Amino acid sequence: MSNSENEFSISKADVEKFKRFDIQHRKCPVGPVADKYAYTFVPTSLGVAITVKCSCGQKILLGDVWDKDIVGVIEEEHKPMTEQDLANQRFEDDALGIIRLKDPNVYRMVFNAEQSFDIIYAYAMGVAEKADERISKAILYRIGLDEYYGTKQNYPGNDTENIQRFYTHFEQNIRDEIKKYNCKNIELLDELYPKESLWR
């Protein structure tokens, strides 16, 4: 960082990383004022964290905080995002939003009330209405069909039992879905595989 509070510098190594990133993203769309990249500079006690986000949605991390002995950019990690990549990212964000409400403390912060199955279910249904169809397929609906095609209640228990049943079904379906592609959303993986997480 230079002497001025509003000026940041980029190291020669970071310039090289960015050049390789730029080459990978040469076909990505450019906005009306040539705004292909968005830059974020965050000063920290460890140095400056720099994030460059392409118009396709892909990001590269630069700056003192991220400096490693790796030379250049690993092409596979920073390739332009496809429509499917963006759809997967939105799906993961929506699933994570629903899963976080499983924690009573998070629920209390969001709704300023004690956990309620009806609210969790209504929230999930609201998200599913506008989200990727994989979200609605992951939800266990209130009414189901029995083996004779008659209707049955899927949530006959109390709030605690119904919340547990909802999340057991939902999380398993989300796990099954993300196994179909390479999910890199660490927060979602932490929630779905808490015992296996290296981050906790």
C-alpha positions in Angstrom: 0.0 0.0 0.0 1.3 3.4 -0.8 1.3 6.5 1.5 -2.1 7.6 0.3 -5.1 6.0 2.1 -6.9 5.5 -1.3 -4.0 4.0 -3.3 -3.1 0.3 -3.4 -0.3 -1.3 -5.3 -0.1 -4.7 -6.9 3.0 -6.8 -6.9 4.8 -7.9 -10.0 3.8 -11.5 -9.2 0.2 -10.5 -8.9 0.3 -8.7 -12.2 1.6 -11.9 -13.8 -1.2 -13.9 -12.2 -3.8 -11.4 -13.4 -2.4 -11.4 -16.9 -2.9 -15.2 -17.1 -6.4 -14.8 -15.6 -7.2 -12.1 -18.2 -6.1 -14.4 -21.0 -8.4 -17.1 -19.8 -11.3 -14.6 -19.6 -10.7 -12.8 -22.9 -14.1 -14.0 -24.3 -16.1 -12.9 -21.3 -18.6 -10.1 -21.8 -17.6 -6.5 -21.3 -20.1 -4.0 -19.9 -21.2 -0.7 -21.5 -18.3 1.3 -19.8 -15.6 -1.4 -20.3 -16.4 -2.8 -16.9 -15.3 -6.4 -17.4 -13.6 -6.7 -14.0 -14.5 -5.5 -10.5 -11.6 -4.9 -8.1 -11.9 -5.0 -4.3 -9.0 -4.0 -2.0 -9.2 -4.9 1.7 -6.4 -3.7 4.0 -5.8 -6.2 6.8 -3.2 -6.6 9.5 -1.6 -9.3 7.3 -1.5 -7.1 4.2 -3.8 -6.2 1.4 -6.4 -8.7 0.2 -7.3 -8.1 -3.5 -10.2 -9.8 -5.2 -10.7 -9.4 -8.9 -14.1 -10.6 -10.2 -14.8 -11.1 -13.9 -18.2 -10.3 -15.5 -18.7 -14.1 -15.8 -18.6 -14.4 -12.0 -15.2 -16.1 -11.6 -12.8 -14.6 -9.0 -9.1 -14.5 -8.4 -7.5 -13.6 -5.1 -4.4 -11.4 -5.2 -2.4 -9.4 -2.7 -0.1 -10.0 0.3 -2.6 -12.1 2.2 -2.9 -14.7 -0.5 0.8 -14.8 -1.6 1.9 -18.4 -2.0 4.9 -20.1 -3.6 2.6 -21.0 -6.5 3.8 -19.3 -9.7 0.9 -18.0 -11.9 -2.7 -19.1 -11.9 -4.0 -22.6 -11.8 -6.0 -22.5 -15.0 -8.6 -25.1 -13.9 -9.5 -23.1 -10.7 -10.0 -19.8 -12.6 -11.5 -20.7 -15.9 -14.5 -18.6 -17.0 -17.8 -19.6 -15.4 -20.4 -21.3 -17.6 -24.2 -20.9 -17.2 -24.2 -24.2 -15.4 -21.5 -23.0 -13.0 -23.6 -20.0 -12.2 -26.8 -22.1 -11.8 -24.9 -24.4 -9.4 -23.6 -21.4 -7.5 -27.2 -20.1 -7.0 -28.4 -23.5 -6.1 -25.7 -23.9 -3.5 -26.5 -20.4 -2.0 -30.2 -21.2 -1.8 -29.6 -24.6 -0.2 -27.2 -23.0 2.3 -29.7 -20.3 3.3 -32.3 -23.0 4.1 -29.8 -25.3 5.9 -28.5 -22.5 8.1 -32.0 -22.1 9.7 -31.5 -25.6 11.2 -29.3 -23.9 13.9 -31.7 -22.4 16.5 -29.3 -19.5 17.1 -29.3 -18.5 13.5 -33.0 -18.9 13.3 -33.4 -16.7 16.3 -31.2 -14.0 14.8 -33.2 -14.1 11.5 -36.7 -14.3 12.8 -36.4 -13.0 16.4 -38.4 -15.9 17.6 -38.0 -19.5 18.7 -37.6 -22.1 16.0 -40.9 -23.2 14.3 -41.3 -25.9 11.7 -44.1 -24.0 10.0 -41.8 -21.0 9.4 -38.9 -23.1 8.2 -41.1 -25.0 5.8 -42.8 -21.7 4.5 -39.3 -20.1 4.1 -38.0 -23.2 2.1 -41.2 -23.2 -0.1 -40.7 -19.5 -0.7 -37.1 -20.0 -1.8 -38.1 -23.0 -3.9 -40.7 -21.0 -5.8 -38.0 -18.8 -7.4 -35.0 -21.1 -7.2 -33.5 -23.8 -9.2 -35.9 -26.8 -9.5 -33.3 -28.9 -7.6 -34.4 -27.0 -4.4 -38.0 -27.9 -4.7 -37.1 -31.6 -5.5 -35.1 -31.7 -2.3 -38.0 -30.7 -0.1 -40.2 -33.3 1.6 -43.7 -31.9 1.1 -46.3 -31.9 3.8 -48.6 -34.3 2.0 -47.3 -37.4 0.2 -48.6 -40.6 -1.3 -48.5 -43.9 0.4 -48.0 -47.2 -1.3 -51.6 -47.3 -2.4 -51.5 -43.8 -3.8 -53.6 -42.5 -0.9 -52.5 -39.3 0.8 -50.4 -39.3 4.0 -49.0 -36.6 6.3 -45.2 -36.4 6.0 -44.9 -34.4 9.2 -47.1 -35.9 11.9 -44.8 -35.1 14.9 -44.1 -32.1 17.0 -42.0 -29.1 15.9 -38.7 -30.6 16.9 -39.4 -34.0 15.2 -40.7 -32.2 12.0 -37.7 -30.0 11.8 -35.4 -33.0 12.1 -37.4 -34.9 9.5 -37.4 -32.0 7.1 -33.6 -31.5 7.3 -32.7 -35.2 7.2 -34.6 -35.4 3.9 -33.5 -32.0 2.5 -29.8 -32.4 3.3 -29.6 -35.9 1.9 -31.1 -34.7 -1.4 -28.7 -31.8 -1.5 -25.7 -34.2 -0.8 -26.9 -36.4 -3.7 -27.2 -33.4 -6.0 -23.7 -31.9 -5.3 -22.1 -35.3 -5.9 -23.1 -34.9 -9.6 -20.6 -32.0 -10.0 -17.5 -30.6 -8.2 -19.0 -28.5 -5.5 -16.4 -26.0 -4.1 -18.7 -24.1 -1.7 -16.8 -24.7 1.6 -19.6 -23.3 3.8 -22.2 -25.7 2.3 -19.8 -28.6 2.5 -19.2 -27.7 6.2 -22.9 -27.8 6.9 -23.5 -31.1 5.0 -20.4 -32.9 6.2 -19.6 -31.4 9.7 -17.6 -34.3 11.0 -15.4 -34.5 7.9 -14.8 -30.8 7.7 -11.2 -29.6 8.0 -12.4 -26.1 8.7 -14.0 -26.7 12.1 
